[in-house]
Amino acid sequence: MSVGNLAVAAIFEEIADRLSIQGANAFRIRAYRNAARMFQEMTQDLEAFVAAGNDLDDLPGVGPDLAGKIREVLATGKCALLERLRAEMPPALTDLLKVPGLGPKRVGALWHDLDVRTPEQALRAARDGRIRSLPGFGEKTERNIERALAVHLSKAGRLKLALAAQYAESLAAHLRGVPGADQVVIAGSYRRMRETVGDLDVLVAARNGKAVVEQFTRYPGVADVLSQGGTRASMRLAGGLQVDLRVVPAESFGAALVYFTGSKAHNIALRTMAQERGLRINEYGVFRGKERIAGETEESVYASVGLPPIPPELREDRGELEAARLGRLPRLVEYADLRGDLHAHTTATDGRNTLEEMAAAARAAGFEYFAITEHSRRQAMAHGLTPERLARQIDAIDWMNRHAGGLRILKGIEVDILDDGSLDLPDSVLARLDLVVAAVHSRFNLSRAGQTARILRALDNPHVTLLAHPTGRLLEEREPYDVDMLQIIRKARALGIHLEVNAHPDRLDLGDVHCRMAKDEGVLVAINSDAHDTAGLGNLHYGIGQARRGWITAGDVLNTRSLKELLPLLARRRDGGS
């Protein structure tokens, strides 16, 4: 991922936000959003693509107008349209769009009627009771907005993991070119695969710290160097992300990696164990008195207190040290364990690649099976499938399975759970499918009892095999809906239904806590990409990280099974099994 890709994506996303507040044409807004998402996920370097003489118009959804703006951003780092839009409205106004309950129309009303320009001002207006007087708001809406603003401001400054990864991997590659930089690792919450990242901690093993620091501060995306020394430096990138560098000698690298990976609670518990043995652990090594006895590797640090190495994703002080002491650490699921993907979309609804292209990508990934699960008809904006269109897709998949070897394409649907818990398509249609993925896409504000009852009723449908993105959260945009997840999980166990770990970077749903709850209750999870194009299959990496944080093993995952093992698990409910 190049800095150019990220710059274009960020500018196009902001243009879409500002146009939406202005009430511009919906198709124009969607064109910018789709392009931004494509460039965020695109592995090819845009600058190299243009330099090689390729035509930007050949990229999906990119016409002459967008192509010109891409060239403008790559050449100057700016876009005249965005500069004009910024001049027409307050700079921080788009931050309000990230607050659940504040869509473009409401943000526009707050700005025009109350002169609210920032999330902080909006929170003050809510607490003063000024929002309820606006048309279309009211007291209840004001209270909901107040709560959402408080949560949003408490999380300000964090990036979704996938976006942080693009910066992290680009920066790591930039530093690996320094002679003598033997190891380069991005530590911190990024290495622990938390769903959002506040900053990046870069750790480098090298003797010549000065050369590493100089290369670090020459990174193309740097906006401001905050500090710079012989073995450490700190800078802020153009997107606002802070990055801290630490250069250490090889004999301390393992200890420093434990220290800077964290979490803080895990490190405190680990140091307490060391103190009980008369040892001292810090970022420089493990010491008995003044003698260094370990620290070159992470394994040596943990071994000094009688423990096997603990995977970074588990280092949250949630019982991992005790499990390690008792020899009960799980062998966590890995990407190589996956045999297929059970949630993906094509151009039949809101995807950007055809059925044939998605199948080719799945085959190239080495999958044994791949499920196509389009939206159902209620999702009109996503061109959801009617029974007739779904029947045509079923026939197309059957034809492909007869004529294309090496991959079994599974026939599925992501069917909406309606307000009363019924499903968006009739049972006669669902009965023709290999799997039915049920999903909530509306009425997120139901009471806890109402939302729980709604989902429980949907699970009672004998055709449902998988519950998609079970808590409905959108990271940095929408909080999870209020639902009794333990009751849902236990119902799923009783009925033989599986729960999704949706790997889309905007969701990562189930969260780690609920992953572990599902594991403890004996419910299998499916780690799915929710891919809307071929690049989206890469989402699975983030789903794996989320599952690992929830202590999930390969045996806890539905789609680590072979096709022969999988099909009976998908069919057992309609056959009367449980």
Buried (B, 14 or more C-beta within 10 A) or exposed (E): BBBBBBBBBBBBBBBBBBBBBEEBEEEBBBBBBBBBBBBBBBEBBBBEBBEEEEEBEEBEBBEEEBBEBBBBBBEEEEBEBBEEBBEEBBEEBBBBBBBBBBEBEBBBBBBEBBEBBBBBBBBBBBEEEBBBEBEEBEEEBBEBBBBBBBEBBEEEEBBBBBBBBBBBEBBBEBBEEBEEBEBBBBBBBBBBBBBBBBBBBBBBBBEBBEBBBEBBBEBEBBEEBEEBEEBBBBBBBBBEBBBBBBBBBBBBBBBBBBBBBBBEEBBEBBBEBBEEEEBBBBBBBBBBEEEBEBBBBBEBBBBBBEBEBBBBBBBBBBEBBEBBBEEEBBEBBEEEBBBBBBBBBBBBBBBBBEBEBBBBBBBEBEBBBBBBBBBBBBBEEBBBBEBEBBEEBBEBBEEBBEEBEEBBBBBBBBBBBBEEBBBBBEEEBBEBBBBBBBBBBBBBEBEEEBBBBBBBBBBEBBBBBBBBBBBBBBBBEBBBBBBBBBEBBBBBBEBBBBBBBBBBBBBBBBBBEBBBBBBEEEBBBBBBBBBBBBBBBBBBBBBBBBBBBBBBBBEBBBBBBEBEEBBEBBEBBBEEEE
